[in-house]
Amino acid sequence: MAVLTGQRCRGMRGKHGEGRNDPDFQTKYFDMLRAGGSKHHKDLLAPFGLDASDEKFWDKGLSMIEGFIDEREAMED
């Protein structure tokens, strides 16, 4: 879950991500990383407006990873 959560949060900051216009994104992201395993995932994701109990969270995160895999495979051709 940690990898997917990190990917999902970083994806929010990307060119088309929801967090691209959030001037506090970097602070929130580093706060999440600093917390490590000391906080419940709900508390870590709340500043980003993410909810791991929502199926859409997982769908979007897995879709992002699928896109990374597709890009990598295309590099091999």
PyMOL Python script that loads the backbone (N, CA, C, O; Angstrom):
from pymol import cmd

cmd.read_pdbstr("""\
ATOM      1  N   MET A   1       0.818  -1.193   0.000  1.00  0.00           N
ATOM      2  CA  MET A   1       0.000   0.000   0.000  1.00  0.00           C
ATOM      3  C   MET A   1       0.860   1.253   0.000  1.00  0.00           C
ATOM      4  O   MET A   1       0.493   2.248  -0.625  1.00  0.00           O
ATOM      5  N   ALA A   2       1.994   1.227   0.686  1.00  0.00           N
ATOM      6  CA  ALA A   2       2.834   2.420   0.779  1.00  0.00           C
ATOM      7  C   ALA A   2       3.301   2.891  -0.591  1.00  0.00           C
ATOM      8  O   ALA A   2       3.308   4.091  -0.865  1.00  0.00           O
ATOM      9  N   VAL A   3       3.691   1.959  -1.450  1.00  0.00           N
ATOM     10  CA  VAL A   3       4.154   2.336  -2.784  1.00  0.00           C
ATOM     11  C   VAL A   3       3.024   2.956  -3.585  1.00  0.00           C
ATOM     12  O   VAL A   3       3.206   3.994  -4.221  1.00  0.00           O
ATOM     13  N   LEU A   4       1.860   2.327  -3.557  1.00  0.00           N
ATOM     14  CA  LEU A   4       0.724   2.847  -4.296  1.00  0.00           C
ATOM     15  C   LEU A   4       0.290   4.200  -3.756  1.00  0.00           C
ATOM     16  O   LEU A   4      -0.047   5.096  -4.530  1.00  0.00           O
ATOM     17  N   THR A   5       0.294   4.358  -2.452  1.00  0.00           N
ATOM     18  CA  THR A   5      -0.072   5.641  -1.855  1.00  0.00           C
ATOM     19  C   THR A   5       0.894   6.732  -2.285  1.00  0.00           C
ATOM     20  O   THR A   5       0.472   7.827  -2.659  1.00  0.00           O
ATOM     21  N   GLY A   6       2.187   6.440  -2.235  1.00  0.00           N
ATOM     22  CA  GLY A   6       3.183   7.418  -2.671  1.00  0.00           C
ATOM     23  C   GLY A   6       3.020   7.760  -4.127  1.00  0.00           C
ATOM     24  O   GLY A   6       3.092   8.931  -4.498  1.00  0.00           O
ATOM     25  N   GLN A   7       2.802   6.756  -4.970  1.00  0.00           N
ATOM     26  CA  GLN A   7       2.597   6.999  -6.395  1.00  0.00           C
ATOM     27  C   GLN A   7       1.361   7.853  -6.608  1.00  0.00           C
ATOM     28  O   GLN A   7       1.370   8.780  -7.418  1.00  0.00           O
ATOM     29  N   ARG A   8       0.311   7.545  -5.891  1.00  0.00           N
ATOM     30  CA  ARG A   8      -0.954   8.279  -6.052  1.00  0.00           C
ATOM     31  C   ARG A   8      -0.791   9.737  -5.640  1.00  0.00           C
ATOM     32  O   ARG A   8      -1.290  10.633  -6.320  1.00  0.00           O
ATOM     33  N   CYS A   9      -0.097   9.978  -4.534  1.00  0.00           N
ATOM     34  CA  CYS A   9       0.115  11.359  -4.087  1.00  0.00           C
ATOM     35  C   CYS A   9       1.000  12.109  -5.072  1.00  0.00           C
ATOM     36  O   CYS A   9       0.712  13.255  -5.416  1.00  0.00           O
ATOM     37  N   ARG A  10       2.075  11.471  -5.527  1.00  0.00           N
ATOM     38  CA  ARG A  10       2.942  12.129  -6.509  1.00  0.00           C
ATOM     39  C   ARG A  10       2.203  12.367  -7.811  1.00  0.00           C
ATOM     40  O   ARG A  10       2.409  13.383  -8.475  1.00  0.00           O
ATOM     41  N   GLY A  11       1.342  11.429  -8.173  1.00  0.00           N
ATOM     42  CA  GLY A  11       0.547  11.591  -9.385  1.00  0.00           C
ATOM     43  C   GLY A  11      -0.386  12.782  -9.315  1.00  0.00           C
ATOM     44  O   GLY A  11      -0.710  13.395 -10.332  1.00  0.00           O
ATOM     45  N   MET A  12      -0.812  13.103  -8.110  1.00  0.00           N
ATOM     46  CA  MET A  12      -1.676  14.276  -7.932  1.00  0.00           C
ATOM     47  C   MET A  12      -0.948  15.554  -8.312  1.00  0.00           C
ATOM     48  O   MET A  12      -1.576  16.531  -8.719  1.00  0.00           O
ATOM     49  N   ARG A  13       0.346  15.552  -8.184  1.00  0.00           N
ATOM     50  CA  ARG A  13       1.125  16.760  -8.430  1.00  0.00           C
ATOM     51  C   ARG A  13       1.522  16.888  -9.900  1.00  0.00           C
ATOM     52  O   ARG A  13       1.946  17.958 -10.338  1.00  0.00           O
ATOM     53  N   GLY A  14       1.388  15.816 -10.652  1.00  0.00           N
ATOM     54  CA  GLY A  14       1.809  15.807 -12.051  1.00  0.00           C
ATOM     55  C   GLY A  14       1.104  16.848 -12.897  1.00  0.00           C
ATOM     56  O   GLY A  14       0.252  17.597 -12.419  1.00  0.00           O
ATOM     57  N   LYS A  15       1.478  16.875 -14.152  1.00  0.00           N
ATOM     58  CA  LYS A  15       0.974  17.854 -15.111  1.00  0.00           C
ATOM     59  C   LYS A  15      -0.548  17.989 -15.087  1.00  0.00           C
ATOM     60  O   LYS A  15      -1.080  19.096 -15.178  1.00  0.00           O
ATOM     61  N   HIS A  16      -1.241  16.866 -14.964  1.00  0.00           N
ATOM     62  CA  HIS A  16      -2.701  16.892 -15.005  1.00  0.00           C
ATOM     63  C   HIS A  16      -3.333  16.500 -13.670  1.00  0.00           C
ATOM     64  O   HIS A  16      -4.548  16.316 -13.590  1.00  0.00           O
ATOM     65  N   GLY A  17      -2.524  16.374 -12.634  1.00  0.00           N
ATOM     66  CA  GLY A  17      -3.024  15.933 -11.337  1.00  0.00           C
ATOM     67  C   GLY A  17      -3.831  16.994 -10.610  1.00  0.00           C
ATOM     68  O   GLY A  17      -3.709  18.190 -10.873  1.00  0.00           O
ATOM     69  N   GLU A  18      -4.654  16.523  -9.692  1.00  0.00           N
ATOM     70  CA  GLU A  18      -5.518  17.426  -8.930  1.00  0.00           C
ATOM     71  C   GLU A  18      -4.722  18.391  -8.049  1.00  0.00           C
ATOM     72  O   GLU A  18      -5.186  19.494  -7.762  1.00  0.00           O
ATOM     73  N   GLY A  19      -3.534  17.982  -7.623  1.00  0.00           N
ATOM     74  CA  GLY A  19      -2.748  18.802  -6.704  1.00  0.00           C
ATOM     75  C   GLY A  19      -1.801  19.775  -7.374  1.00  0.00           C
ATOM     76  O   GLY A  19      -1.024  20.447  -6.696  1.00  0.00           O
ATOM     77  N   ARG A  20      -1.851  19.864  -8.702  1.00  0.00           N
ATOM     78  CA  ARG A  20      -0.871  20.698  -9.412  1.00  0.00           C
ATOM     79  C   ARG A  20      -0.971  22.178  -9.052  1.00  0.00           C
ATOM     80  O   ARG A  20       0.000  22.918  -9.211  1.00  0.00           O
ATOM     81  N   ASN A  21      -2.120  22.613  -8.576  1.00  0.00           N
ATOM     82  CA  ASN A  21      -2.300  24.026  -8.221  1.00  0.00           C
ATOM     83  C   ASN A  21      -2.271  24.265  -6.716  1.00  0.00           C
ATOM     84  O   ASN A  21      -2.584  25.361  -6.249  1.00  0.00           O
ATOM     85  N   ASP A  22      -1.897  23.248  -5.968  1.00  0.00           N
ATOM     86  CA  ASP A  22      -1.865  23.361  -4.509  1.00  0.00           C
ATOM     87  C   ASP A  22      -0.480  23.819  -4.065  1.00  0.00           C
ATOM     88  O   ASP A  22       0.471  23.040  -4.117  1.00  0.00           O
ATOM     89  N   PRO A  23      -0.352  25.079  -3.628  1.00  0.00           N
ATOM     90  CA  PRO A  23       0.967  25.583  -3.227  1.00  0.00           C
ATOM     91  C   PRO A  23       1.531  24.876  -1.992  1.00  0.00           C
ATOM     92  O   PRO A  23       2.730  24.966  -1.727  1.00  0.00           O
ATOM     93  N   ASP A  24       0.688  24.181  -1.241  1.00  0.00           N
ATOM     94  CA  ASP A  24       1.127  23.471  -0.035  1.00  0.00           C
ATOM     95  C   ASP A  24       1.398  21.993  -0.284  1.00  0.00           C
ATOM     96  O   ASP A  24       1.671  21.246   0.655  1.00  0.00           O
ATOM     97  N   PHE A  25       1.325  21.565  -1.542  1.00  0.00           N
ATOM     98  CA  PHE A  25       1.480  20.140  -1.833  1.00  0.00           C
ATOM     99  C   PHE A  25       2.798  19.587  -1.315  1.00  0.00           C
ATOM    100  O   PHE A  25       2.819  18.542  -0.665  1.00  0.00           O
ATOM    101  N   GLN A  26       3.892  20.273  -1.595  1.00  0.00           N
ATOM    102  CA  GLN A  26       5.204  19.767  -1.188  1.00  0.00           C
ATOM    103  C   GLN A  26       5.288  19.617   0.326  1.00  0.00           C
ATOM    104  O   GLN A  26       5.804  18.614   0.820  1.00  0.00           O
ATOM    105  N   THR A  27       4.794  20.588   1.056  1.00  0.00           N
ATOM    106  CA  THR A  27       4.803  20.511   2.517  1.00  0.00           C
ATOM    107  C   THR A  27       3.986  19.316   2.998  1.00  0.00           C
ATOM    108  O   THR A  27       4.427  18.564   3.868  1.00  0.00           O
ATOM    109  N   LYS A  28       2.791  19.143   2.427  1.00  0.00           N
ATOM    110  CA  LYS A  28       1.942  18.010   2.807  1.00  0.00           C
ATOM    111  C   LYS A  28       2.631  16.687   2.492  1.00  0.00           C
ATOM    112  O   LYS A  28       2.591  15.752   3.293  1.00  0.00           O
ATOM    113  N   TYR A  29       3.259  16.614   1.329  1.00  0.00           N
ATOM    114  CA  TYR A  29       3.900  15.373   0.905  1.00  0.00           C
ATOM    115  C   TYR A  29       5.067  15.027   1.825  1.00  0.00           C
ATOM    116  O   TYR A  29       5.202  13.881   2.253  1.00  0.00           O
ATOM    117  N   PHE A  30       5.912  16.016   2.133  1.00  0.00           N
ATOM    118  CA  PHE A  30       7.042  15.757   3.026  1.00  0.00           C
ATOM    119  C   PHE A  30       6.574  15.429   4.438  1.00  0.00           C
ATOM    120  O   PHE A  30       7.193  14.612   5.119  1.00  0.00           O
ATOM    121  N   ASP A  31       5.491  16.055   4.886  1.00  0.00           N
ATOM    122  CA  ASP A  31       4.919  15.710   6.199  1.00  0.00           C
ATOM    123  C   ASP A  31       4.475  14.248   6.218  1.00  0.00           C
ATOM    124  O   ASP A  31       4.676  13.541   7.206  1.00  0.00           O
ATOM    125  N   MET A  32       3.866  13.801   5.111  1.00  0.00           N
ATOM    126  CA  MET A  32       3.437  12.410   5.020  1.00  0.00           C
ATOM    127  C   MET A  32       4.643  11.475   5.085  1.00  0.00           C
ATOM    128  O   MET A  32       4.612  10.471   5.796  1.00  0.00           O
ATOM    129  N   LEU A  33       5.693  11.799   4.353  1.00  0.00           N
ATOM    130  CA  LEU A  33       6.895  10.964   4.358  1.00  0.00           C
ATOM    131  C   LEU A  33       7.554  10.939   5.731  1.00  0.00           C
ATOM    132  O   LEU A  33       8.005   9.889   6.189  1.00  0.00           O
ATOM    133  N   ARG A  34       7.609  12.099   6.389  1.00  0.00           N
ATOM    134  CA  ARG A  34       8.218  12.173   7.720  1.00  0.00           C
ATOM    135  C   ARG A  34       7.451  11.338   8.743  1.00  0.00           C
ATOM    136  O   ARG A  34       8.043  10.769   9.660  1.00  0.00           O
ATOM    137  N   ALA A  35       6.152  11.272   8.583  1.00  0.00           N
ATOM    138  CA  ALA A  35       5.332  10.522   9.534  1.00  0.00           C
ATOM    139  C   ALA A  35       5.623   9.024   9.464  1.00  0.00           C
ATOM    140  O   ALA A  35       5.443   8.298  10.441  1.00  0.00           O
ATOM    141  N   GLY A  36       6.070   8.581   8.305  1.00  0.00           N
ATOM    142  CA  GLY A  36       6.371   7.151   8.165  1.00  0.00           C
ATOM    143  C   GLY A  36       5.187   6.304   8.567  1.00  0.00           C
ATOM    144  O   GLY A  36       4.065   6.559   8.130  1.00  0.00           O
ATOM    145  N   GLY A  37       5.416   5.309   9.386  1.00  0.00           N
ATOM    146  CA  GLY A  37       4.350   4.428   9.828  1.00  0.00           C
ATOM    147  C   GLY A  37       3.720   4.850  11.139  1.00  0.00           C
ATOM    148  O   GLY A  37       3.010   4.069  11.772  1.00  0.00           O
ATOM    149  N   SER A  38       3.979   6.094  11.554  1.00  0.00           N
ATOM    150  CA  SER A  38       3.493   6.530  12.859  1.00  0.00           C
ATOM    151  C   SER A  38       2.034   6.988  12.852  1.00  0.00           C
ATOM    152  O   SER A  38       1.449   7.192  13.915  1.00  0.00           O
ATOM    153  N   LYS A  39       1.441   7.150  11.669  1.00  0.00           N
ATOM    154  CA  LYS A  39       0.050   7.592  11.568  1.00  0.00           C
ATOM    155  C   LYS A  39      -0.767   6.571  10.795  1.00  0.00           C
ATOM    156  O   LYS A  39      -0.241   5.822   9.971  1.00  0.00           O
ATOM    157  N   HIS A  40      -2.043   6.557  11.072  1.00  0.00           N
ATOM    158  CA  HIS A  40      -2.989   5.725  10.334  1.00  0.00           C
ATOM    159  C   HIS A  40      -3.083   6.261   8.902  1.00  0.00           C
ATOM    160  O   HIS A  40      -2.975   7.466   8.675  1.00  0.00           O
ATOM    161  N   HIS A  41      -3.283   5.359   7.945  1.00  0.00           N
ATOM    162  CA  HIS A  41      -3.318   5.792   6.546  1.00  0.00           C
ATOM    163  C   HIS A  41      -4.384   6.851   6.279  1.00  0.00           C
ATOM    164  O   HIS A  41      -4.191   7.710   5.418  1.00  0.00           O
ATOM    165  N   LYS A  42      -5.496   6.806   6.996  1.00  0.00           N
ATOM    166  CA  LYS A  42      -6.537   7.830   6.803  1.00  0.00           C
ATOM    167  C   LYS A  42      -6.007   9.214   7.146  1.00  0.00           C
ATOM    168  O   LYS A  42      -6.314  10.194   6.468  1.00  0.00           O
ATOM    169  N   ASP A  43      -5.205   9.286   8.209  1.00  0.00           N
ATOM    170  CA  ASP A  43      -4.631  10.567   8.622  1.00  0.00           C
ATOM    171  C   ASP A  43      -3.565  11.047   7.644  1.00  0.00           C
ATOM    172  O   ASP A  43      -3.417  12.250   7.426  1.00  0.00           O
ATOM    173  N   LEU A  44      -2.823  10.112   7.055  1.00  0.00           N
ATOM    174  CA  LEU A  44      -1.789  10.478   6.086  1.00  0.00           C
ATOM    175  C   LEU A  44      -2.387  10.992   4.785  1.00  0.00           C
ATOM    176  O   LEU A  44      -1.847  11.907   4.164  1.00  0.00           O
ATOM    177  N   LEU A  45      -3.498  10.405   4.377  1.00  0.00           N
ATOM    178  CA  LEU A  45      -4.101  10.769   3.093  1.00  0.00           C
ATOM    179  C   LEU A  45      -5.051  11.956   3.168  1.00  0.00           C
ATOM    180  O   LEU A  45      -5.305  12.606   2.154  1.00  0.00           O
ATOM    181  N   ALA A  46      -5.574  12.246   4.344  1.00  0.00           N
ATOM    182  CA  ALA A  46      -6.574  13.308   4.502  1.00  0.00           C
ATOM    183  C   ALA A  46      -6.130  14.668   3.933  1.00  0.00           C
ATOM    184  O   ALA A  46      -6.935  15.327   3.276  1.00  0.00           O
ATOM    185  N   PRO A  47      -4.885  15.113   4.158  1.00  0.00           N
ATOM    186  CA  PRO A  47      -4.497  16.419   3.615  1.00  0.00           C
ATOM    187  C   PRO A  47      -4.557  16.497   2.085  1.00  0.00           C
ATOM    188  O   PRO A  47      -4.617  17.587   1.517  1.00  0.00           O
ATOM    189  N   PHE A  48      -4.539  15.339   1.428  1.00  0.00           N
ATOM    190  CA  PHE A  48      -4.590  15.304  -0.034  1.00  0.00           C
ATOM    191  C   PHE A  48      -6.008  15.092  -0.559  1.00  0.00           C
ATOM    192  O   PHE A  48      -6.237  15.076  -1.768  1.00  0.00           O
ATOM    193  N   GLY A  49      -6.946  14.932   0.353  1.00  0.00           N
ATOM    194  CA  GLY A  49      -8.316  14.667  -0.054  1.00  0.00           C
ATOM    195  C   GLY A  49      -8.498  13.261  -0.600  1.00  0.00           C
ATOM    196  O   GLY A  49      -9.412  13.010  -1.386  1.00  0.00           O
ATOM    197  N   LEU A  50      -7.626  12.338  -0.186  1.00  0.00           N
ATOM    198  CA  LEU A  50      -7.691  10.951  -0.646  1.00  0.00           C
ATOM    199  C   LEU A  50      -8.270  10.065   0.442  1.00  0.00           C
ATOM    200  O   LEU A  50      -8.095  10.315   1.635  1.00  0.00           O
ATOM    201  N   ASP A  51      -8.962   9.026   0.004  1.00  0.00           N
ATOM    202  CA  ASP A  51      -9.575   8.082   0.934  1.00  0.00           C
ATOM    203  C   ASP A  51      -9.325   6.673   0.414  1.00  0.00           C
ATOM    204  O   ASP A  51      -9.893   6.279  -0.605  1.00  0.00           O
ATOM    205  N   ALA A  52      -8.483   5.915   1.102  1.00  0.00           N
ATOM    206  CA  ALA A  52      -8.118   4.571   0.663  1.00  0.00           C
ATOM    207  C   ALA A  52      -9.280   3.585   0.754  1.00  0.00           C
ATOM    208  O   ALA A  52      -9.191   2.481   0.217  1.00  0.00           O
ATOM    209  N   SER A  53     -10.357   3.960   1.418  1.00  0.00           N
ATOM    210  CA  SER A  53     -11.518   3.075   1.464  1.00  0.00           C
ATOM    211  C   SER A  53     -12.416   3.276   0.244  1.00  0.00           C
ATOM    212  O   SER A  53     -13.377   2.533   0.046  1.00  0.00           O
ATOM    213  N   ASP A  54     -12.101   4.271  -0.561  1.00  0.00           N
ATOM    214  CA  ASP A  54     -12.855   4.551  -1.781  1.00  0.00           C
ATOM    215  C   ASP A  54     -12.265   3.753  -2.939  1.00  0.00           C
ATOM    216  O   ASP A  54     -11.068   3.847  -3.208  1.00  0.00           O
ATOM    217  N   GLU A  55     -13.076   2.985  -3.609  1.00  0.00           N
ATOM    218  CA  GLU A  55     -12.618   2.147  -4.728  1.00  0.00           C
ATOM    219  C   GLU A  55     -11.940   2.986  -5.819  1.00  0.00           C
ATOM    220  O   GLU A  55     -11.030   2.507  -6.496  1.00  0.00           O
ATOM    221  N   LYS A  56     -12.378   4.225  -5.987  1.00  0.00           N
ATOM    222  CA  LYS A  56     -11.784   5.092  -7.018  1.00  0.00           C
ATOM    223  C   LYS A  56     -10.312   5.394  -6.726  1.00  0.00           C
ATOM    224  O   LYS A  56      -9.517   5.564  -7.651  1.00  0.00           O
ATOM    225  N   PHE A  57      -9.951   5.459  -5.445  1.00  0.00           N
ATOM    226  CA  PHE A  57      -8.554   5.663  -5.061  1.00  0.00           C
ATOM    227  C   PHE A  57      -7.691   4.566  -5.664  1.00  0.00           C
ATOM    228  O   PHE A  57      -6.658   4.846  -6.273  1.00  0.00           O
ATOM    229  N   TRP A  58      -8.109   3.326  -5.497  1.00  0.00           N
ATOM    230  CA  TRP A  58      -7.346   2.183  -5.984  1.00  0.00           C
ATOM    231  C   TRP A  58      -7.382   2.094  -7.499  1.00  0.00           C
ATOM    232  O   TRP A  58      -6.373   1.779  -8.129  1.00  0.00           O
ATOM    233  N   ASP A  59      -8.545   2.370  -8.089  1.00  0.00           N
ATOM    234  CA  ASP A  59      -8.651   2.327  -9.546  1.00  0.00           C
ATOM    235  C   ASP A  59      -7.682   3.313 -10.195  1.00  0.00           C
ATOM    236  O   ASP A  59      -6.981   2.975 -11.149  1.00  0.00           O
ATOM    237  N   LYS A  60      -7.653   4.520  -9.671  1.00  0.00           N
ATOM    238  CA  LYS A  60      -6.780   5.535 -10.257  1.00  0.00           C
ATOM    239  C   LYS A  60      -5.308   5.201 -10.005  1.00  0.00           C
ATOM    240  O   LYS A  60      -4.477   5.352 -10.901  1.00  0.00           O
ATOM    241  N   GLY A  61      -4.986   4.753  -8.803  1.00  0.00           N
ATOM    242  CA  GLY A  61      -3.606   4.406  -8.489  1.00  0.00           C
ATOM    243  C   GLY A  61      -3.099   3.259  -9.341  1.00  0.00           C
ATOM    244  O   GLY A  61      -1.987   3.310  -9.865  1.00  0.00           O
ATOM    245  N   LEU A  62      -3.918   2.222  -9.479  1.00  0.00           N
ATOM    246  CA  LEU A  62      -3.514   1.086 -10.301  1.00  0.00           C
ATOM    247  C   LEU A  62      -3.444   1.467 -11.778  1.00  0.00           C
ATOM    248  O   LEU A  62      -2.609   0.948 -12.518  1.00  0.00           O
ATOM    249  N   SER A  63      -4.304   2.355 -12.195  1.00  0.00           N
ATOM    250  CA  SER A  63      -4.261   2.846 -13.571  1.00  0.00           C
ATOM    251  C   SER A  63      -2.951   3.601 -13.837  1.00  0.00           C
ATOM    252  O   SER A  63      -2.372   3.492 -14.918  1.00  0.00           O
ATOM    253  N   MET A  64      -2.501   4.353 -12.855  1.00  0.00           N
ATOM    254  CA  MET A  64      -1.231   5.067 -13.002  1.00  0.00           C
ATOM    255  C   MET A  64      -0.082   4.080 -13.152  1.00  0.00           C
ATOM    256  O   MET A  64       0.784   4.257 -14.008  1.00  0.00           O
ATOM    257  N   ILE A  65      -0.073   3.050 -12.327  1.00  0.00           N
ATOM    258  CA  ILE A  65       0.993   2.043 -12.400  1.00  0.00           C
ATOM    259  C   ILE A  65       0.931   1.314 -13.745  1.00  0.00           C
ATOM    260  O   ILE A  65       1.965   1.035 -14.351  1.00  0.00           O
ATOM    261  N   GLU A  66      -0.275   1.010 -14.205  1.00  0.00           N
ATOM    262  CA  GLU A  66      -0.428   0.369 -15.509  1.00  0.00           C
ATOM    263  C   GLU A  66       0.170   1.252 -16.613  1.00  0.00           C
ATOM    264  O   GLU A  66       0.807   0.754 -17.541  1.00  0.00           O
ATOM    265  N   GLY A  67      -0.044   2.566 -16.498  1.00  0.00           N
ATOM    266  CA  GLY A  67       0.533   3.502 -17.463  1.00  0.00           C
ATOM    267  C   GLY A  67       2.056   3.480 -17.433  1.00  0.00           C
ATOM    268  O   GLY A  67       2.702   3.537 -18.479  1.00  0.00           O
ATOM    269  N   PHE A  68       2.632   3.397 -16.226  1.00  0.00           N
ATOM    270  CA  PHE A  68       4.101   3.316 -16.108  1.00  0.00           C
ATOM    271  C   PHE A  68       4.627   2.043 -16.770  1.00  0.00           C
ATOM    272  O   PHE A  68       5.656   2.062 -17.444  1.00  0.00           O
ATOM    273  N   ILE A  69       3.904   0.938 -16.569  1.00  0.00           N
ATOM    274  CA  ILE A  69       4.315  -0.333 -17.164  1.00  0.00           C
ATOM    275  C   ILE A  69       4.227  -0.248 -18.685  1.00  0.00           C
ATOM    276  O   ILE A  69       5.135  -0.689 -19.388  1.00  0.00           O
ATOM    277  N   ASP A  70       3.142   0.315 -19.188  1.00  0.00           N
ATOM    278  CA  ASP A  70       2.985   0.467 -20.633  1.00  0.00           C
ATOM    279  C   ASP A  70       4.103   1.316 -21.232  1.00  0.00           C
ATOM    280  O   ASP A  70       4.635   0.990 -22.293  1.00  0.00           O
ATOM    281  N   GLU A  71       4.459   2.413 -20.545  1.00  0.00           N
ATOM    282  CA  GLU A  71       5.555   3.266 -21.012  1.00  0.00           C
ATOM    283  C   GLU A  71       6.860   2.497 -21.051  1.00  0.00           C
ATOM    284  O   GLU A  71       7.626   2.608 -22.008  1.00  0.00           O
ATOM    285  N   ARG A  72       7.114   1.717 -20.013  1.00  0.00           N
ATOM    286  CA  ARG A  72       8.344   0.940 -19.931  1.00  0.00           C
ATOM    287  C   ARG A  72       8.397  -0.111 -21.035  1.00  0.00           C
ATOM    288  O   ARG A  72       9.433  -0.289 -21.676  1.00  0.00           O
ATOM    289  N   GLU A  73       7.293  -0.799 -21.255  1.00  0.00           N
ATOM    290  CA  GLU A  73       7.263  -1.804 -22.305  1.00  0.00           C
ATOM    291  C   GLU A  73       7.451  -1.185 -23.675  1.00  0.00           C
ATOM    292  O   GLU A  73       8.080  -1.785 -24.547  1.00  0.00           O
ATOM    293  N   ALA A  74       6.911   0.012 -23.877  1.00  0.00           N
ATOM    294  CA  ALA A  74       7.068   0.697 -25.166  1.00  0.00           C
ATOM    295  C   ALA A  74       8.533   1.070 -25.413  1.00  0.00           C
ATOM    296  O   ALA A  74       8.961   1.150 -26.565  1.00  0.00           O
ATOM    297  N   MET A  75       9.285   1.292 -24.373  1.00  0.00           N
ATOM    298  CA  MET A  75      10.702   1.624 -24.499  1.00  0.00           C
ATOM    299  C   MET A  75      11.514   0.431 -25.025  1.00  0.00           C
ATOM    300  O   MET A  75      12.565   0.600 -25.642  1.00  0.00           O
ATOM    301  N   GLU A  76      11.003  -0.765 -24.768  1.00  0.00           N
ATOM    302  CA  GLU A  76      11.701  -1.976 -25.178  1.00  0.00           C
ATOM    303  C   GLU A  76      11.507  -2.283 -26.649  1.00  0.00           C
ATOM    304  O   GLU A  76      12.285  -3.043 -27.226  1.00  0.00           O
ATOM    305  N   ASP A  77      10.491  -1.711 -27.268  1.00  0.00           N
ATOM    306  CA  ASP A  77      10.221  -1.987 -28.679  1.00  0.00           C
ATOM    307  C   ASP A  77      11.169  -1.279 -29.614  1.00  0.00           C
ATOM    308  O   ASP A  77      11.057  -1.421 -30.831  1.00  0.00           O
TER     309      ASP A  77
END
""", "prot")
cmd.dss("prot")
cmd.show_as("cartoon", "prot")
cmd.util.cbc("prot")
cmd.orient("prot")
